[in-house]
């Protein structure tokens, strides 16, 4: 535990170095233990989450904050000890009044006196947060000041020195980390003791730092208990389906499910649980056919194969006639016939341009002409050409004699009709009509094929849908072709649906092969193969139905395995080792001897205890405070609360004696639980410690204040007094010196002289009523000061109110008191009583208040009386 510079490492520095190899959640736990001093259930719950995060390698809103050097109390060298000088500019600390400055004596004792509720705790909380305290405290803002509650955390200006150097003034703001310099200052109160009574009423000794491994081990146990409980719940939450399996042991699915583990390949499970249409069809066929006579089942399958073949043939023919090539060929033939007809029509229009009637040469006219030709050549004039040329020939249409002009026109018409363009047009039209007739004559209707599709759907639903879509697509393409022939635009065919022919062929092949398997299944081995195939497919089907449950089971096993990994991070072996190493370094014979010295200083021979090792537990060895006389006794039952506080204070001072620096010690109500037997011993120990460092005390106990004053003066120590009180501005109002009730006689005389000077101003301004009130107050305090002078001066504090002993060693000093002194006391005290309205005075009396010079004289009488007695007392050894 040596630093590279040769300076001794602190316990916490050793723990920090050790923690670098620990899991992140433990490093976060160490940070909380050192900063807060304790852990609660919220911490433990977050540690569980952080432990899991560490193993998962993921980040959430909750993040581990590892312990680092900035969170450790300062450890300056002996020449860099910290001394506090003042606290001021306080904002957001309880109800502390603004614009207050609490100053401290740099090289002596500072006594901060205040009644309960005066605001001492507010200043104490600032020091506990800024400096080093065993247990952290929370600083609450002023609940009545809503503006400050939302602006910023508590803050203050703290002035201090390092090693007696220049003043350093820093703005401190409340954070979770200790101040890098001020944390060298130690604060002691009832919560900061390093001793505690356990459930067996044993008083344990846990020096600061040595308790950290133990706290960490406790955190590990808490995390472990939570994880083990979660693990147990998971182990008891297996789905009942796995205790009563419905799958076969020898199938692939059965083997995998029976041996499920955290690393089971879920992808393989998902693949096995997904059956194709063919596999489902085969499963259904096997389920049905294995229960029938093989020959009958084979015949049924052969019929199914034949039906599939029939559907396949129909689809094949439809496919052949509705390809892009086939439909485009028909479209092109029709377009060619239309084009040739236009050419023939154009030739006819030129030839018949002189005829009086329109439409000559058109389709209707040609039909009429061809009919007239057939009638003439076949019936009316079978021996003559058309048109007939004999003179007496009649027109076959109008039955009138044909004149030469009519015959010439008819010859012209017939020559046009017999030209090549007309012949080509007619041939092309005949071809296109025949091709179109062939296309439209083929049925592309679903109704005739419906029984085949329905049977196909039983075997392969998707293939049946694909087949229906293909037929509908082919019918649509033919319809588009027919519509396009009536238009002049290009042919735009819809995209043909996926062709099912290859799948139908495969299905037909599969069914025929299955038919052969059934025909052979009358032989034992072949049937066993079919039964094994059925078992595999049936278990895969079961898996598809329970796949979510199986995947949940794999996740359950993964979580159990994950928790087992997390539990590795809760082992305390390494923590116990570091705890033992620290204990062997810290709890040395020298430290035990120092503890004995501190106990003797605080309790003399009244509390005879020692530090002994009492075994250990996870994290650190255990040390106890035991009685010398009866080691087996339950110390928690025997020691009083005050004695336990003495032991706690002794351990606190013992720890500090081993530190490398002599920074300030702050004691917050150190005697709050002490009775009169221990109070003075504690006061003496604190005054003795002034030899080493600055001491600051907060207290509400005036007897303890008096003990501190007497002992400090006896050692010629510098003492500063602050009074903390509550006023209109709030709590924590600071004034120099002690309150009147705690002031010494000399301080009271100084205060009275000041009050008299203030009263004189009212007298000079003729403010009679205000002056009268001031005078009454002065003489009331002057009377009290005469009484305190009897106790402190005349009797030299041999006897003191509320003190539990008589100071007999100074009894000789009382002997200087003479008759003259007694008469002077009586006269001064009586005058005060006469002026002060202790009772309701007569209304007729209405006495005038003494003038200022008389008041100054009466105060001087007390002052001279005190000086005279003290000078004579000093002459007595």
C-alpha positions in Angstrom: 0.0 0.0 0.0 2.8 2.4 -0.9 2.4 5.2 -3.4 5.1 5.8 -6.0 6.0 9.0 -4.2 6.7 7.1 -1.0 3.5 8.5 0.7 1.3 5.9 2.3 -1.7 4.9 0.3 -5.0 5.3 2.1 -7.4 2.4 2.4 -9.7 3.9 -0.1 -6.9 4.5 -2.6 -6.0 0.8 -2.3 -9.7 -0.1 -2.9 -9.8 2.1 -5.9 -6.8 0.5 -7.4 -8.2 -3.0 -6.7 -11.6 -2.1 -8.1 -10.2 -1.5 -11.7 -10.5 -5.2 -12.3 -14.0 -5.6 -10.9 -17.3 -5.7 -12.8 -18.8 -2.3 -13.6 -21.7 -2.6 -11.3 -19.4 -3.3 -8.3 -17.3 -0.2 -9.2 -20.5 1.8 -9.2 -21.5 0.2 -5.8 -18.1 1.2 -4.3 -18.7 4.7 -5.5 -22.1 4.9 -3.7 -20.7 3.3 -0.6 -17.9 5.8 -0.3 -20.0 8.8 -1.2 -23.2 8.0 0.7 -21.8 5.7 3.4 -24.6 3.3 3.1 -26.8 1.4 0.6 -30.6 1.1 0.4 -33.0 -1.1 -1.4 -33.1 1.2 -4.4 -29.3 0.9 -4.8 -29.6 -2.9 -4.7 -32.4 -2.9 -7.3 -30.2 -0.8 -9.6 -27.2 -3.1 -9.0 -29.2 -6.0 -10.3 -30.0 -4.1 -13.5 -26.4 -3.0 -13.9 -25.1 -6.5 -13.3 -27.3 -7.7 -16.1 -26.3 -4.9 -18.4 -22.6 -5.7 -17.8 -23.2 -9.3 -19.0 -25.5 -8.3 -21.9 -23.1 -5.5 -23.1 -26.0 -3.1 -23.7 -26.7 0.4 -22.4 -29.9 1.8 -21.1 -30.8 5.0 -19.3 -29.3 3.5 -16.1 -25.6 3.6 -16.5 -22.8 2.4 -14.1 -20.6 5.2 -12.8 -17.4 3.6 -11.7 -15.5 4.8 -8.6 -12.6 7.1 -9.5 -10.1 9.2 -7.7 -12.3 12.4 -7.7 -14.7 10.6 -5.4 -12.2 9.8 -2.8 -11.5 12.1 0.2 -8.4 14.2 -0.1 -5.2 12.8 1.3 -2.8 15.7 1.6 0.6 15.4 3.1 1.5 16.7 6.6 2.5 20.1 5.1 -0.7 20.5 3.2 -3.2 20.1 6.0 -6.5 22.0 5.5 -7.8 24.7 7.9 -11.2 26.3 7.6 -11.6 30.1 7.8 -15.2 30.9 7.0 -18.5 30.0 5.3 -20.6 32.6 3.7 -22.8 33.4 0.7 -25.0 30.5 1.5 -27.8 29.7 -1.0 -30.4 26.9 -0.9 -29.5 25.3 2.4 -32.5 24.6 4.6 -33.9 27.9 6.0 -30.5 29.5 6.6 -30.7 33.3 6.5 -28.8 35.1 3.6 -25.8 37.4 4.0 -24.3 35.5 7.0 -20.7 34.7 7.6 -19.6 31.9 10.0 -15.9 32.4 10.8 -13.5 30.0 12.4 -10.3 30.4 14.4 -7.5 29.1 12.2 -5.1 28.1 15.0 -7.4 27.3 17.8 -10.9 26.3 18.9 -14.1 27.6 17.5 -17.3 27.1 19.5 -20.5 27.6 17.6 -23.3 27.7 20.2 -27.0 27.7 19.4 -30.2 26.4 20.7 -32.1 23.5 19.0 -33.6 24.8 15.7 -31.3 27.8 15.6 -29.6 26.6 12.3 -26.5 24.8 13.5 -27.4 21.7 11.6 -27.6 23.7 8.3 -24.0 24.7 8.7 -23.1 21.2 9.8 -24.7 19.7 6.6 -22.6 22.0 4.4 -19.5 20.8 6.1 -20.6 17.1 5.9 -21.2 17.4 2.2 -18.1 19.5 1.3 -15.8 17.7 3.7 -15.5 14.1 4.8 -18.3 12.5 6.9 -18.8 8.8 7.6 -22.4 9.0 6.4 -23.5 11.5 3.8 -26.5 13.7 4.4 -29.0 15.4 2.1 -29.3 19.1 2.0 -32.9 20.2 1.5 -33.6 23.7 0.2 -35.9 26.2 1.9 -39.3 24.6 1.2 -40.9 28.1 1.4 -38.7 29.6 -1.2 -40.0 28.1 -4.5 -37.7 30.1 -6.6 -34.5 28.8 -5.1 -35.9 25.3 -5.2 -35.8 25.2 -8.9 -32.7 27.3 -9.7 -29.7 25.3 -8.5 -28.4 23.0 -5.8 -27.1 24.2 -2.4 -24.0 26.4 -2.6 -21.7 28.4 -0.4 -18.4 30.3 -0.4 -15.8 28.5 1.7 -12.6 30.1 2.7 -9.7 27.9 3.8 -5.9 27.5 3.9 -3.6 24.8 2.8 -0.6 24.2 5.1 -0.9 27.8 6.6 -0.5 29.4 3.2 -2.5 32.0 1.4 -6.3 32.2 1.8 -8.2 30.2 -0.8 -11.8 31.2 -1.5 -14.0 28.8 -3.5 -17.6 28.7 -4.5 -18.8 25.2 -3.4 -21.8 23.6 -5.0 -23.5 20.5 -3.6 -22.6 17.5 -5.8 -22.2 13.8 -5.2 -18.4 14.0 -5.3 -16.3 15.1 -2.4 -14.4 18.3 -2.7 -10.8 17.6 -3.9 -9.3 19.6 -1.0 -11.9 20.1 1.7 -12.6 16.4 1.9 -9.4 16.2 4.0 -11.5 17.8 6.8 -13.3 15.2 8.9 -16.7 15.6 10.5 -17.9 13.6 13.5 -21.4 13.3 14.8 -23.6 10.5 16.2 -24.0 9.0 12.6 -20.3 9.1 11.8 -19.2 6.7 14.5 -17.2 3.7 13.3 -18.8 1.5 15.9 -22.2 0.0 15.7 -24.3 -2.6 17.6 -25.3 -5.6 15.6 -28.3 -7.8 16.1 -26.4 -9.8 18.7 -25.7 -6.7 20.8 -22.0 -6.9 19.9 -20.2 -3.7 19.4 -18.3 -3.9 16.1 -15.3 -1.9 15.2 -15.1 -0.8 11.6 -12.6 1.9 10.8 -13.3 4.1 7.8 -12.5 2.2 4.7 -12.4 -1.2 6.3 -16.1 -1.3 6.1 -16.2 -0.7 2.4 -15.4 -4.3 1.3 -18.0 -5.6 3.8 -20.6 -3.3 2.4 -19.7 -4.4 -1.1 -19.9 -8.0 -0.1 -23.4 -7.3 1.4 -24.4 -5.7 -1.9 -23.1 -8.8 -3.7 -25.3 -11.0 -1.4 -28.3 -8.8 -2.0 -27.8 -9.0 -5.8 -27.2 -12.7 -5.6 -30.4 -13.3 -3.5 -32.4 -11.3 -6.1 -30.9 -13.2 -9.0 -31.3 -16.6 -7.3 -35.0 -15.9 -6.6 -35.5 -14.9 -10.2 -33.7 -18.0 -11.3 -35.8 -20.2 -9.0 -39.0 -18.6 -10.4 -37.8 -19.3 -13.9 -37.0 -22.9 -13.2 -40.5 -23.4 -11.8 -42.2 -21.7 -14.8 -41.6 -24.4 -17.5 -44.7 -24.9 -19.6 -46.5 -28.2 -18.8 -46.3 -29.3 -22.4 -42.7 -30.3 -21.9 -43.5 -32.6 -19.0 -46.0 -34.5 -21.1 -44.6 -34.6 -24.6 -46.8 -35.4 -27.6 -44.0 -35.8 -30.0 -42.1 -39.0 -30.9 -38.7 -39.4 -29.3 -36.9 -40.6 -32.5 -38.1 -37.9 -34.9 -35.8 -35.0 -35.6 -38.3 -32.6 -33.9 -38.6 -34.9 -30.9 -34.9 -35.2 -30.4 -34.4 -31.4 -30.6 -37.3 -30.6 -28.2 -36.3 -33.3 -25.7 -32.8 -31.7 -25.5 -33.6 -28.0 -25.6 -30.9 -25.8 -24.2 -30.0 -22.1 -24.0 -27.9 -22.5 -27.2 -30.5 -24.4 -29.2 -30.6 -23.2 -32.8 -34.0 -21.4 -33.0 -33.5 -20.9 -36.8 -33.4 -24.6 -37.3 -36.6 -24.9 -35.2 -38.3 -22.3 -37.3 -37.3 -24.1 -40.5 -38.6 -27.4 -39.2 -41.9 -25.8 -38.2 -42.5 -24.4 -41.7 -44.0 -27.1 -44.0 -44.4 -26.4 -47.7 -47.6 -27.0 -49.5 -46.3 -30.3 -50.9 -45.2 -31.4 -47.4 -48.6 -30.5 -46.0 -50.3 -32.3 -48.8 -48.2 -35.4 -48.3 -48.9 -35.3 -44.5 -52.6 -35.2 -45.1 -52.4 -38.0 -47.7 -50.4 -40.2 -45.4 -52.7 -39.4 -42.4 -55.7 -40.5 -44.5 -54.1 -43.3 -46.6 -52.2 -45.1 -43.8 -55.6 -45.8 -42.3 -57.0 -47.4 -45.5 -56.4 -50.6 -47.5 -53.2 -49.9 -49.6 -54.8 -51.0 -52.9 -57.8 -48.9 -52.5 -55.7 -45.9 -51.4 -53.4 -46.4 -54.4 -56.5 -46.4 -56.8 -57.7 -43.2 -55.3 -54.3 -41.6 -55.7 -54.1 -42.8 -59.3 -57.5 -41.1 -60.0 -56.2 -37.9 -58.4 -53.1 -38.1 -60.6 -55.3 -38.5 -63.7 -57.4 -35.5 -62.7 -54.3 -33.4 -62.3 -53.2 -34.6 -65.7 -56.5 -33.4 -67.2 -56.1 -30.0 -65.6 -52.5 -29.9 -66.7 -53.5 -30.6 -70.4 -56.2 -27.9 -70.3 -53.8 -25.4 -68.8 -51.1 -26.3 -71.3 -53.5 -25.7 -74.3 -54.6 -22.4 -72.8 -51.0 -21.4 -72.2 -50.0 -22.3 -75.8 -52.8 -20.2 -77.3 -52.4 -17.1 -75.1 -48.7 -16.6 -75.3 -47.5 -13.2 -76.5 -46.4 -14.8 -79.7 -49.7 -16.5 -80.4 -51.9 -13.5 -79.6 -49.6 -11.1 -81.5 -49.8 -13.4 -84.6 -53.6 -13.3 -84.6 -53.5 -9.5 -84.1 -51.0 -9.1 -86.9 -53.1 -11.3 -89.3 -56.2 -9.2 -88.6 -54.2 -6.0 -89.1 -52.8 -7.3 -92.4 -56.3 -8.2 -93.7 -57.5 -4.7 -92.7 -54.5 -3.1 -94.5 -55.1 -5.2 -97.7 -58.8 -4.4 -97.6 -58.0 -0.7 -97.5 -55.7 -1.1 -100.5 -58.4 -2.9 -102.5 -60.9 -0.3 -101.5 -58.6 2.5 -102.7 -58.3 0.8 -106.1 -62.1 0.4 -106.3 -62.7 4.0 -105.3 -60.5 5.1 -108.2 -62.3 2.8 -110.7 -65.7 3.7 -109.5 -65.1 7.4 -109.0 -67.6 8.3 -111.9 -70.5 6.2 -110.7 -73.4 8.2 -109.2 -73.9 6.1 -106.1 -71.6 5.9 -103.1 -70.3 2.8 -101.5 -69.6 1.0 -104.8 -66.7 -1.4 -104.3 -67.3 -1.6 -100.5 -68.0 -4.7 -98.5 -71.8 -4.5 -98.8 -71.6 -3.8 -102.5 -69.2 -6.6 -103.1 -71.5 -9.0 -101.2 -74.3 -7.9 -103.5 -72.1 -8.2 -106.6 -70.9 -11.7 -105.7 -74.4 -12.9 -105.1 -75.5 -11.5 -108.4 -72.6 -13.2 -110.1 -73.5 -16.6 -108.6 -77.1 -16.2 -109.5 -76.2 -15.2 -113.2 -73.6 -17.9 -113.8 -75.4 -20.7 -111.9 -79.1 -20.0 -112.6 -80.0 -17.3 -115.1 -77.3 -17.6 -117.7 -75.3 -20.7 -116.9 -73.7 -20.8 -120.3 -72.5 -17.2 -120.3 -69.9 -15.3 -118.4 -70.8 -12.5 -116.1 -72.1 -10.0 -117.0 -74.1 -11.8 -119.8 -73.3 -10.4 -123.2 -76.3 -11.5 -125.4 -78.6 -8.8 -126.6 -81.7 -10.0 -125.0 -80.0 -10.5 -121.6 -81.7 -9.0 -118.6 -80.1 -7.5 -115.5 -80.4 -10.2 -112.8 -81.1 -7.5 -110.2 -83.6 -5.1 -111.8 -84.9 -7.7 -114.5 -84.6 -5.0 -117.2 -82.8 -5.4 -120.5 -79.1 -4.7 -120.4 -78.1 -1.8 -122.6 -74.6 -1.5 -124.0 -73.7 1.2 -121.4 -74.8 -1.0 -118.5 -72.9 -4.0 -119.9 -69.7 -1.9 -120.2 -70.1 -0.7 -116.6 -70.7 -4.2 -115.3 -67.6 -5.5 -117.2 -65.6 -2.7 -115.6 -66.9 -3.6 -112.1 -66.0 -7.3 -112.6 -62.5 -6.4 -113.8 -61.9 -4.4 -110.6 -63.1 -7.2 -108.5 -60.8 -9.7 -110.2 -57.7 -7.5 -109.8 -54.7 -8.8 -107.4 -55.3 -6.3 -104.6 -58.9 -7.5 -104.1 -57.7 -11.1 -104.3 -55.1 -10.5 -101.6 -57.5 -8.7 -99.4 -60.0 -11.6 -99.6 -57.4 -14.2 -98.9 -56.0 -12.3 -95.9 -59.4 -11.8 -94.5 -60.2 -15.5 -94.8 -57.0 -16.4 -93.0 -57.5 -14.0 -90.2 -61.1 -14.9 -89.7 -60.2 -18.6 -89.5 -57.4 -18.0 -87.0 -59.6 -15.8 -84.9 -62.4 -18.3 -85.0 -60.0 -21.0 -83.8 -58.8 -18.8 -80.9 -62.3 -17.8 -79.8 -63.7 -21.2 -80.1 -61.4 -22.6 -77.4 -62.9 -22.4 -73.9 -60.9 -20.4 -71.3 -63.6 -20.7 -68.6 -63.1 -21.7 -65.0 -66.4 -23.4 -64.6 -65.6 -26.6 -66.6 -62.3 -26.9 -64.7 -63.8 -26.1 -61.3 -63.9 -29.7 -60.0 -60.3 -30.2 -60.9 -59.3 -27.0 -59.1 -61.3 -27.9 -56.0 -59.6 -31.2 -55.8 -56.2 -29.6 -56.4 -57.0 -27.1 -53.6 -57.3 -30.0 -51.2 -53.8 -31.1 -52.0 -52.1 -27.8 -52.7 -54.2 -24.7 -52.0 -51.6 -22.2 -53.3 -51.1 -24.1 -56.5 -54.9 -24.1 -57.0 -55.0 -20.4 -56.5 -52.1 -19.9 -59.0 -53.9 -22.1 -61.6 -57.1 -20.1 -61.3 -55.2 -16.8 -61.6 -53.3 -18.1 -64.7 -56.6 -19.1 -66.4 -58.2 -15.8 -65.6 -55.1 -13.9 -66.8 -55.2 -15.8 -70.1 -58.9 -15.1 -70.6 -58.2 -11.4 -70.0 -55.4 -11.4 -72.5 -57.7 -12.9 -75.2 -60.4 -10.3 -74.4 -57.9 -7.5 -74.7 -56.8 -8.9 -78.2 -60.4 -8.9 -79.4 -61.0 -5.4 -78.2 -57.8 -4.2 -79.8 -58.9 -5.4 -83.3 -61.7 -2.9 -83.3 -59.3 0.0 -82.6 -56.5 1.5 -84.6 -53.8 1.4 -81.8 -51.1 -1.1 -80.9 -51.8 -4.3 -79.0 -51.0 -3.9 -75.3 -51.4 -7.3 -73.6 -51.6 -7.5 -69.8 -48.8 -9.5 -68.1 -49.5 -13.1 -67.9 -49.8 -14.6 -64.4 -47.2 -17.2 -63.2 -47.5 -20.3 -65.2 -48.4 -23.3 -63.0 -47.6 -26.0 -65.6 -44.2 -27.0 -64.0 -45.7 -27.3 -60.6 -48.7 -29.2 -61.9 -46.3 -31.6 -63.6 -44.3 -32.0 -60.4 -47.5 -32.6 -58.4 -48.7 -35.2 -60.9 -45.3 -36.9 -60.7 -45.4 -36.8 -56.9 -48.9 -38.2 -56.7 -48.0 -41.0 -59.2 -44.9 -41.8 -57.2 -46.9 -41.8 -54.0 -49.4 -44.1 -55.8 -46.5 -46.5 -56.4 -45.4 -46.3 -52.8 -48.9 -47.2 -51.7 -49.0 -50.1 -54.1 -45.7 -51.3 -52.6 -46.8 -50.6 -49.0 -48.4 -54.0 -48.5 -44.9 -55.1 -47.9 -43.7 -54.4 -44.3 -40.6 -52.4 -44.9 -42.2 -50.0 -47.3 -45.0 -49.3 -44.9 -42.5 -48.6 -42.1 -40.9 -46.1 -44.3 -44.2 -44.4 -44.9 -45.0 -44.4 -41.2 -41.6 -42.9 -40.3 -42.2 -40.2 -43.0 -45.6 -39.6 -41.5 -44.2 -39.3 -38.0 -41.6 -36.8 -39.1 -44.1 -34.7 -40.9 -46.7 -35.0 -38.0 -44.1 -33.8 -35.4 -43.2 -30.9 -37.6 -46.8 -30.0 -37.9 -47.1 -30.1 -34.0 -44.0 -28.0 -33.8 -45.6 -25.4 -36.1 -48.5 -25.2 -33.6 -46.4 -24.9 -30.5 -43.4 -23.0 -32.0 -44.1 -19.8 -29.9 -44.1 -22.0 -26.7 -40.9 -23.8 -27.7 -39.2 -20.5 -28.5 -40.3 -19.1 -25.1 -38.8 -22.2 -23.5 -35.5 -21.6 -25.3 -35.7 -17.9 -24.0 -36.4 -19.2 -20.5 -33.3 -21.5 -20.7 -31.3 -18.6 -22.1 -32.4 -16.4 -19.2 -31.5 -19.1 -16.6 -28.1 -19.4 -18.2 -27.7 -15.7 -18.3 -28.5 -15.4 -14.6 -25.9 -18.1 -13.9 -23.4 -15.9 -15.6 -24.5 -12.9 -13.6 -24.1 -14.9 -10.4 -20.4 -15.2 -11.2 -20.2 -11.5 -10.7 -21.6 -11.7 -7.2 -18.9 -14.0 -5.8 -17.1 -12.5 -2.9 -13.8 -14.3 -2.8 -11.8 -11.4 -4.2 -13.7 -9.0 -1.9 -12.8 -11.1 1.1 -9.2 -11.1 0.1 -8.9 -7.4 -0.2 -10.8 -7.0 3.0 -8.3 -9.2 4.8 -5.3 -7.4 3.2 -6.7 -4.0 4.3 -7.4 -5.3 7.8 -3.9 -6.7 8.1 -2.5 -3.3 7.0 -4.9 -1.1 9.1 -5.7 -3.0 12.3 -2.1 -3.1 13.5 -0.9 -3.5 17.1 0.1 0.2 16.9 -3.5 1.1 16.1 -4.9 -1.1 18.9 -2.5 0.6 21.3 -3.6 4.0 20.1 -7.2 3.0 20.7 -6.4 2.1 24.3 -4.8 5.5 24.8 -7.9 7.2 23.4 -10.2 5.2 25.6 -8.1 6.1 28.7 -8.2 9.8 27.8 -12.0 9.8 27.3 -13.1 7.4 30.0 -10.1 6.8 32.2 -10.6 3.4 33.9 -14.4 3.4 33.7 -14.6 1.7 30.3 -12.0 -1.0 29.9 -12.4 -2.4 26.4 -10.1 -3.6 23.6 -10.3 -4.3 19.9 -10.3 -8.1 19.1 -10.8 -10.0 15.9 -14.0 -12.0 16.0 -14.0 -14.0 12.8 -15.2 -12.7 9.6 -17.7 -12.8 6.8 -17.8 -12.2 3.1 -15.9 -9.0 2.4 -13.8 -8.4 5.4 -12.8 -9.7 8.8 -14.8 -8.7 11.8 -13.4 -6.8 14.8 -15.3 -6.1 18.0 -15.0 -4.0 21.1 -14.9 -6.4 24.1 -14.5 -5.9 27.8 -11.2 -6.8 29.3 -12.8 -8.4 32.3 -15.4 -10.4 30.6 -14.7 -11.0 26.9 -17.9 -13.1 26.3 -20.2 -10.4 27.6 -22.6 -8.7 25.3 -21.0 -5.2 25.2 -24.2 -3.7 23.7 -26.1 -4.6 26.8 -23.5 -3.4 29.3 -22.2 -0.1 27.9 -24.5 2.9 28.3 -25.3 5.1 25.4 -22.7 7.7 26.7 -20.1 5.0 27.0 -20.8 3.8 23.5 -20.3 7.3 22.2 -17.0 7.5 24.0 -15.9 4.3 22.3 -17.1 5.7 19.0 -15.2 8.9 19.5 -12.1 7.0 20.6 -12.2 5.0 17.3 -12.7 8.1 15.3 -9.7 9.8 16.9 -7.7 6.6 16.5 -8.3 6.5 12.8 -7.2 10.1 12.4 -4.0 9.5 14.3 -2.9 7.3 11.5 -3.6 9.9 8.8 -0.8 11.6 6.9 -2.2 15.1 7.5 -3.5 17.2 10.4 -6.5 18.8 8.8 -9.4 20.4 10.7 -11.8 18.3 12.8 -15.4 19.3 13.0 -17.6 17.9 15.9 -21.4 18.3 15.6 -23.0 18.0 19.0 -20.4 15.4 20.2 -21.9 15.2 23.7 -25.6 15.0 22.8 -25.9 11.6 24.3 -23.3 12.0 27.1 -24.1 12.5 30.7 -22.1 14.6 33.2 -19.5 11.8 33.8 -18.1 11.9 30.3 -18.8 15.5 29.1 -15.7 17.0 30.6 -13.5 14.2 29.4 -14.6 14.7 25.9 -14.0 18.5 26.2 -10.5 17.8 27.5 -9.7 15.5 24.7 -10.8 18.0 22.1 -8.8 20.8 23.7 -5.8 18.5 23.8 -6.2 17.8 20.1 -5.7 21.6 19.5 -2.0 20.8 19.8 -2.3 19.0 16.4 -5.0 20.8 14.5 -7.9 23.2 14.3 -11.0 22.1 16.1 -14.6 23.3 15.3 -17.5 22.4 17.6 -21.2 22.9 17.1 -23.2 22.4 20.4 -26.3 23.5 22.3 -24.9 22.4 25.7 -23.7 25.4 27.7 -22.1 23.2 30.4 -20.0 21.6 27.6 -19.2 25.1 26.4 -18.0 26.1 29.8 -15.8 23.0 30.1 -14.3 23.8 26.7 -13.6 27.4 27.7 -12.0 26.5 31.1 -9.8 23.8 29.6 -8.8 25.9 26.6 -7.9 28.9 28.8 -6.0 26.5 31.1 -3.8 25.6 28.1 -3.7 29.1 26.7 -5.5 28.1 23.6 -7.1 30.7 21.3 -10.9 30.3 21.4 -13.4 31.9 19.0 -17.1 32.1 19.9 -20.0 32.3 17.5 -23.7 32.3 18.4 -26.1 30.9 15.9 -29.8 32.0 16.3 -33.1 32.3 14.6 -34.6 35.6 13.5 -37.0 37.2 11.0 -34.6 36.5 8.1 -34.6 32.8 9.0 -32.3 30.4 10.9 -28.5 30.5 11.1 -28.0 34.2 12.0 -24.4 34.5 13.2 -23.2 36.9 15.8 -19.7 37.1 17.4 -19.3 35.8 20.9 -21.5 33.7 23.0 -25.1 34.7 24.1 -25.5 36.7 27.2 -26.2 33.7 29.3 -22.9 32.0 28.4 -20.7 35.2 28.5 -18.0 35.5 31.1 -18.1 38.3 33.6 -15.5 40.3 31.7 -17.4 39.9 28.4 -20.6 41.0 30.2 -19.0 44.1 31.5 -17.8 45.0 28.0 -21.3 44.5 26.7 -22.8 46.6 29.5 -20.5 49.5 28.7 -21.5 49.3 25.0 -25.2 49.2 26.0 -24.7 52.3 28.3 -23.1 54.2 25.4 -26.1 53.4 23.2 -28.5 54.5 26.0 -26.7 57.8 26.3 -27.8 58.7 22.8 -31.4 58.4 23.7 -30.7 60.5 26.8 -29.0 63.2 24.8 -31.9 63.3 22.3 -34.5 63.6 25.2 -36.1 60.3 24.2 -37.2 59.6 27.8 -39.3 56.5 27.3 -36.7 54.8 25.1 -34.0 55.8 27.6 -35.9 54.4 30.5 -36.3 51.0 28.8 -32.6 50.9 28.0 -31.6 51.7 31.6 -34.0 49.0 32.9 -32.4 46.4 30.6 -28.9 47.5 31.6 -29.5 47.2 35.4 -31.3 43.9 34.9 -28.1 42.5 33.2 -25.9 44.3 35.7 -27.7 42.5 38.5 -27.2 39.2 36.7 -23.5 40.0 36.2 -23.1 40.6 40.0 -24.6 37.1 40.5 -22.3 35.5 37.9 -19.3 37.3 39.5 -20.0 35.6 42.8 -19.9 32.2 41.0 -17.0 32.9 38.6 -14.9 35.5 40.5 -15.5 35.4 44.3 -15.9 31.6 44.5 -13.4 31.2 41.5 -15.8 28.6 40.0 -15.1 26.2 42.9 -18.8 25.6 42.9 -20.7 26.0 39.6 -24.3 25.5 38.8 -25.1 22.3 36.9 -21.6 21.0 37.2 -21.3 17.6 38.7 -18.2 18.2 40.8 -16.5 20.7 43.3 -13.2 22.3 42.2 -11.5 21.9 45.5 -8.0 22.7 44.2 -8.9 26.4 43.8 -10.7 26.6 47.2 -7.8 28.7 48.7 -8.6 31.5 46.2 -11.9 32.0 47.8 -10.1 33.0 51.0 -9.3 36.5 49.6 -12.9 37.5 49.9 -13.2 40.3 52.6 -15.9 42.2 54.4 -15.3 45.1 52.1 -15.8 42.9 49.1 -19.1 41.6 50.6 -20.4 45.1 51.4 -19.5 46.3 47.9 -21.3 43.3 46.4 -24.4 44.0 48.5 -24.5 47.7 47.7 -24.1 47.1 43.9 -26.6 44.3 43.8 -29.2 46.1 45.9 -29.0 49.2 43.7 -29.7 47.0 40.6 -32.7 45.5 42.4 -34.1 48.9 43.3 -34.0 50.1 39.7 -35.1 46.9 38.0 -38.9 46.5 37.9 -38.9 43.0 39.4 -42.4 43.8 40.7 -45.1 46.2 39.6 -44.0 49.6 41.1 -46.4 52.1 42.7 -47.9 54.5 40.1 -47.1 57.4 42.5 -43.5 56.5 42.7 -42.4 57.1 39.0 -38.8 57.4 39.9 -36.4 59.0 37.4 -33.9 56.7 35.6 -30.3 57.3 36.6 -28.3 59.6 34.3 -25.7 58.1 32.0 -22.7 59.1 34.1 -24.2 57.2 37.1 -24.7 54.1 35.0 -21.1 54.2 33.8 -20.1 54.5 37.5 -22.2 51.5 38.6 -20.7 49.4 35.9 -17.2 50.5 36.9 -17.9 49.5 40.5 -18.4 45.9 39.3 -15.4 46.1 37.0 -13.1 47.3 39.8 -14.5 44.7 42.2 -13.6 41.9 39.7 -10.1 43.4 39.1 -9.4 43.7 42.8 -10.4 40.1 43.6 -8.5 38.6 40.6 -5.3 40.5 41.5 -5.4 39.1 45.0 -6.3 35.6 43.8 -3.3 35.5 41.5 -1.1 35.9 44.5 -2.3 32.6 45.9 -0.6 29.5 44.5 
